Each structure stands twice: as structure tokens, then as C-alpha cells.
Amino acid sequence: MAGALSAAVTTPLDVVKTRLMTQAHQTVSSAGMLGLKAEAAAQTQVLAAFTYKGVASTLQQVWVEEGAQGLMKGMAPRCFYSACFSALGFFTFETTRVYLLMKHLDKKKITPEEKLDVKLT
């Protein structure tokens, strides 16, 4: 649950990060290009005109253009992934902790009754 909750809360920042990382950064000249290449260059030029400037302006632009739904894009798969990842991490940590504790108790030659008492406390 902790992984899913943290993923849900940070999804808008992940959307902003993705938009900033994938935006067009350079202008493309269509001089000397014909047909589909010229059309693609023109589309890239239009996209480059609408680049994001920073985190705050990107948040604002996504909110204005797409609303809350735009800021929450991809939240369900991200929550699922984070919940599974966190569950595996906690499982591995706890399993390793118990294993090391049992090895430590075996090394000290503690009786099974004492081991049970240690587990319960």
C-alpha cells in the first residue's frame, strides 16, 4: 500500500518530468526537403513552438489544457508497478532479517523454546 500511495501522490510530478524530457528542443529546417520529410519537419517545428519552460509552467500548462486527468495519466499502471516493487522489497527485507536472526540464535545455541519466545517478542 505504501508503494501504491507514494506512486499516486507523485504521478503529477512524473507526468511533468516525462513531458520535459520528451519535448522537442530544436527547430528543424525544411529547406531542400520534399513530400513527407517536409511535412514531418513542419510538424516538428510546430511542436517545438509549444515547448515547456520548467516544472511550474509545465504543471500549469497541463492543468489548463488537460485538467486533473492530464496530470494523472498513467497513474494506475504506475501504482500497480510500485505496489509490486514495494511488496517484493519488504518481503525480501523481512525474510532476510528473520533468516539472519535465526542464524544468530543458532550460533548462540539457544533452545527452540527460547527461539519461540524471541520470535513472539
WOKALIN-V588057 format. One record per helix or strand. SS is the DSSP state (H for helix, E for strand). FROM is the first residue (numbers start at 1). TO is the last residue. If there is no record, write none. Layout:
ss;from;to
SS;FROM;TO
SS;FROM;TO
//
This chain:
ss;from;to
H;2;22
H;36;49
H;55;71
H;75;107
H;112;120
//
